[in-house]
């Protein structure tokens, strides 16, 4: 499976988790509390799974490395 296809699949898992958690957290929806709690837990688990899998296929740490490079450059211009 290609990286783009995996990213779409993982985003879909994350979206399902977001929807499930939102339904579980909506006070105006009349469901038994046990079901709402279950939807919330399952939704959070799906979100975590989707995010974890998406991070696993990332093509590098550009989002993390770029700010570090910028701050290193900025701190050197500050002087001793």
Buried (B, 14 or more C-beta within 10 A) or exposed (E): EEEEEBBEBBBEBBEBBBBBBEBBEEEEEEEEEEEBEBBBEBBBEBBEBBBEBBEEBEEEEEEEEEEEEEEEEEEEEEEE
